[in-house]
Amino acid sequence: MKLSEFQRAVVDEFGSGYGQALLSDLVLGELGGRTAQQALDAGAAPREVWFALCREAGVPMSHWHGAGRPAPKS
């Protein structure tokens, strides 16, 4: 997962405002007690951060994979 895909997945799942709040405010224990943004800034893989965010926020597993990818063109 690229960073741009991660960012798109956050907006798609949580919306722009709430998604940004989660990235900066929600502390993720499995990422060393850092927020998602802190983990990304420290070099964590966006995919790892996405899965940690999904688990902590209770996102259904059906939304985890393929998130952040552009919709197929018709």
matplotlib code that plots the C-alpha trace (Angstrom):
import matplotlib.pyplot as plt

x = [0.0, 1.4, 1.0, -1.5, -3.6, -3.5, -4.7, -7.5, -8.5, -8.7, -10.9, -13.1, -13.7, -13.9, -14.4, -11.9, -12.4, -12.8, -10.1, -7.6, -8.6, -8.1, -4.6, -3.5, -5.3, -6.0, -3.1, -2.4, -0.9, 0.3, 2.3, 4.2, 1.7, 2.0, -0.7, -1.0, 0.6, 3.5, 4.0, 4.0, 6.4, 8.7, 8.8, 6.1, 4.7, 1.3, -0.2, 0.8, -0.6, -3.8, -4.4, -3.7, -6.0, -8.7, -8.4, -8.5, -11.4, -13.5, -13.5, -15.1, -12.5, -14.4, -13.2, -9.5, -8.3, -8.4, -9.1, -7.5, -7.3, -9.0, -12.3, -11.9, -12.5, -15.6]
y = [0.0, 3.4, 6.4, 7.9, 4.7, 4.9, 8.5, 7.7, 4.7, 6.9, 9.4, 6.7, 4.9, 7.8, 11.0, 13.8, 15.6, 12.6, 10.7, 13.4, 13.5, 9.8, 10.0, 12.7, 11.8, 8.0, 6.3, 2.8, 0.5, -2.0, 0.8, 1.5, 3.9, 6.3, 7.8, 6.7, 10.0, 9.6, 6.0, 7.1, 9.9, 7.4, 5.3, 2.6, 1.0, 2.5, -1.0, -1.8, 1.5, 1.0, -2.5, -1.2, 1.7, -0.6, -2.9, -0.1, 1.7, -1.4, -1.3, -4.5, -6.8, -6.6, -3.0, -3.6, -5.0, -3.0, 0.1, 3.2, 1.9, 3.9, 2.4, 0.5, 2.5, 1.5]
z = [0.0, -1.0, 1.2, -1.3, -1.1, 2.7, 2.7, 0.3, 2.4, 5.5, 3.8, 2.1, 5.5, 8.0, 6.0, 5.7, 9.0, 11.2, 9.4, 10.1, 13.7, 14.0, 12.4, 14.8, 18.0, 18.3, 20.0, 18.6, 21.2, 18.6, 17.0, 20.1, 21.7, 18.8, 16.6, 13.0, 11.9, 14.3, 13.1, 9.5, 10.2, 11.9, 8.8, 9.5, 6.4, 5.5, 5.2, 8.8, 10.0, 8.1, 9.6, 13.1, 12.6, 11.3, 14.3, 16.8, 15.2, 14.7, 10.9, 9.4, 7.9, 4.6, 4.3, 5.0, 1.7, -1.5, 0.5, -1.0, -4.5, -7.2, -8.5, -11.8, -14.9, -16.9]

ax = plt.figure().add_subplot(projection="3d")
ax.plot(x, y, z, "-o")
ax.set_aspect("equal")
plt.show()
